[in-house]
Amino acid sequence: MTNERARSATSIGAMGLALMMTMACSSEVSTPVANSDLQAMEADYVAYGMVSFVTASGVREGRIQADTAFVFEESSTAMLRQMSIVFYDEFGNENATVTGAFGDWNRETNRMAARGDVVLLIHEDSSRIQSPELFYDPGLEKIWSDSMTIRTMRDGTVTSGTAFESDMAFENITIANMRGGAQRVF
């Protein structure tokens, strides 16, 4: 009689488990996996917390980081959100950092654009260049902006202009239609 009760209890338990699994499988999930903007994105894949290195002939030239990267394989483009780019000199030392709200990176050519409250910090002299957008082309070995630019030096001297251009050593920085040169006095 004891074996019969045990079998009966096991059978009832198995039927209950099967019923629960059937009910769970048939219920529809009401919360979406991603919001509608992300679902509408036609990116081939999305990377969160992306970090990638830019190299030339095996030498690291830059590090790209983004909170989110939308990658499009066909065009070799990645759309970056909350991005930063660190540039390295020929000795592997960080020489400049660019931050922006969003931008684009062509993974084949390594051309980049940063947009939205862009800040370029030049490590050597601690100067800052601010602009709505900034472009980098490794083939041309230059970084530039065609938009309003403000440069603030370590001593507080501020100059502004309609655009800027620099080599990647940040030794030849040109600000177009330069205005200012005032120093902060505290």
N, C-alpha and C positions, 0 to 999 in steps of 0.2 A: 504494500500500500504506500510506503514511503517513496519508492521509486516512481510510482504512478503520479503522486502529487508533485514531485520534482519535475517530471516531464511536462505535466500540465502547466506548472508555473513558468517553465522555460518557454513553452509554446505561446502562452499568453504574453510573455515579455517580448518575444520575437515578433509577434503580430503587432504589438503596440509600437515597437521600434520601427517596423516597416510602415505602419500608418503615419507615424510622425515624419518619417523621411519623405513619404509621398506628399504629405501636406507641405513640407518645407520646399520641395522641388517645384511644386505647382504654384507657390506664391510668388508674385512678381516683386522685384526690387523696385522701390519707389524713388530712391535717391540716385541721381545720375553719378557716373564715375567722374566726369569732368563738366565744367560749366559750358554753356552753349557757345561762347566765344572760342574756347579751346576745341570743342567738338567740330566747329566750322573751319578751323585752321586746316589748311591742306598740306601741312608739313609732313615729310616722310617719317620723322620721329621728333620727339621732344625730349630734351635732356635737362634735368634739374641739377643745379650745383655743378655746372660744366667747368672744367679746367682743361686747357689745351696749350701746348707749347708750339711756338713758331721757331723753326730751325732753318739754317742755310748751310749746306755742306757739313752737316753734323754739329754745327755750333748753334747754341740756343740764342735767339735774338729777341724773343718775347714770350710772355705768358698771358693768355687770354682767360678771363674768368667771367662767368655770367650766372646770375640767379637762375635764368631760364634761357635755353637756346632752342629755337625752332629750326630744324635742319631740313633743307631741300636738296636732295641728292642730284637731281637733274641739272641744277644750276650751280652746284657746289657752294651754295650760300647758306649761311646760318644767320638768322635774325636773333639778336641778343637782347636780353632785358636785364637791367641793373648790372652793367658791365664794367669791367676794368681791364686795362692792358698795361702790363709792365714791360718796358723795353730794357734790354741789357746792352752794355758796351762790349767791345771786342774781348775784354778780359773776364766777362761773365758777371760784372757788377751791375746792379740796377741803376739806370741813369735817368729814367723818367717813368711816371705813372699817369695814365689817362683814365678818368672815370666819367661815366655818362649814364643817363637813364635808359637808353637803348641804342642799338646800332646794328651794323651789318658786317659780316666777315666772309670774304671769299676764301674758301679753304684751299683752292688751287693756287691762286696768285698771292694770297695773304694780304690783299688790299683790305683796308678796314675803314669804317666810318663810325664815329661816335656822335650821338645827338642827345639833346636835352640836358641843359645845365652841365656842359662838359668842362672839366677841369684837367689841365695838364700841369703836373708838378714836376719841375726839373730838379733832380736831387742835388746836383753839383752846387748850385747857388741858392737853392730853396725858393726859387721864384715860381709864381703860379700864373698860368695863362688860362683865362676863362673865355668861353665862346659858346654859342648855341650849337655849333657842330665843328667837327674836326676830322680830317682825312689823313690816312697814312698809306703810302705806296712804297713797298720795299724795292721795287724795280727802279724807282726814281730816287730812292734813299732820302725821302723828305716827308715832313709832316706839315700840314697847313690847314688854314680855315679861310673861307671866303666871306665870313660873317664878322660882325662886330667883335672885336677882341680887346680884352683888358689884361694887362700884365702887371702884376704886383711883385716887386722885389722884396727881398728879406728886410731891407731897411724901411719899407713902407712906401717907397716911390711907386706911383701908379701912372702908367701910360696906357692910352687906348688908341685904337685905330679901326679901320674898316676891314682889315684882314691881316693875316700873318703867315709867314713861311719860315721853316727852319730845316737845317740838315739834322741827321739823326744823332750827331754828337752834341747838338744844341750849342754850337759855337757861333753859328751864323743865323741869328734870329732877326727877321725883318718884319716890322709892323708897318703896314701901309697907312698913309694919311694919319700919321701919329699925332696925338694930342696929349697934353699933360706933362708929366714929369714932376708933379707935385709930391711933396713928402708929407707924411703924417707927422704931426707934432703933438706929443702928449705931455 
